Amino acid sequence: MFADLHLHTNFSDGTYSPEELVGHAKRHGFSAIAVTDHDTFEGCSRAAKACARAGIEFIPGAELTAEQDGNELHILGYCLDAENPTLADEIGKFQHVRQNRIREIVTRLNEKQVPLDVEAVFRLANCRAPGRPHVARALVAAGHCSSLDEAFERWLKKNRPAWVPKFKMTAAHAISLIQQAGGVAVLAHPGLNHSDEVIPDMVAAGLDGIECFHTKHSTTTSEHYLEIADRFGLLVTGGSDCHGMNKGKPLIGTIKLPYAHVEMLKHRAAERMAVLARNSSRIDGPSG
């Protein structure tokens, strides 16, 4: 039994619908998957229904962008209560910031005589959490670039003419936000961030786990983070970070996390929910 705990749909910057993604998971023989779209839960309901039909266990999740000591970090939240008022409110703010970022990117493109219509980007994205890949796809669709790679290289990468910085919360805030919603907070693809020095501070802030297995982690890199996870008593997760065809080829199936790690993840989430319930009971006091 295996799982992929890092997957994206077309409700953020993936190209697969939730149903298509689950179809691929079924073909690869996964027992469990998690959808971890950026700053949104929009695809979770449909993914959960598709998983139920396919006989696959579904774990609701999201990926939040954070910052620690100047390092951009991505925090995965698992087993989240999407109806949690605080989380829902914050997610709504992040989505609003994302939409404004798209407007600013398009404004900068227009200033460089690239006549891209911002509404064309929003129509193509068709979600609440648009990102730079949607702008890249709109540039290709309008004939301004020949490929997504060209769009990023010419316009959208950092220090390119249409680059706009992304809003980032602190890592501690991201962890707290996930945990107060009953979730489990995991540092995504640490091998891509080159920021091992911030892990102890994140552990002190309550970090639950670390994504040791990732498509862009070598065997040596995975072993390195398995040692760190063991040193700090962190949960171990893994996933392909599949974005459908956005990365040239679908990555689902490249990482198969043993299901035992899913069981430990769910156990941590159940413990957290029990603590939250006890604390809420103490605050509310006896009824009647």
Secondary structure, 3 states (H helix, E strand, C coil): CEEEEEECCCCCCCCCCHHHHHHHHHHCCCCEEEECCECCCCCHHHHHHHHHHHCCEEEEEEEEEEEECCEEEEEEEECCCCCCHHHHHHHHHHHHHHHHHHHHHHHHHHHCCCCCCHHHHHHHHCCCCCCHHHHHHHHHHCCCCCCHHHHHHHHHCCCCCCCCCCCCEEHHHHHHHHHHCCCEEEECCHHHHCCHHHHHHHHHCCCCEEEEEECCCCHHHHHHHHHHHHHHCCEEEEECCECCCCCCCCCCCCCCEEHHHHHHHHHHHHHHHHHHHHHHHHHHCCCC
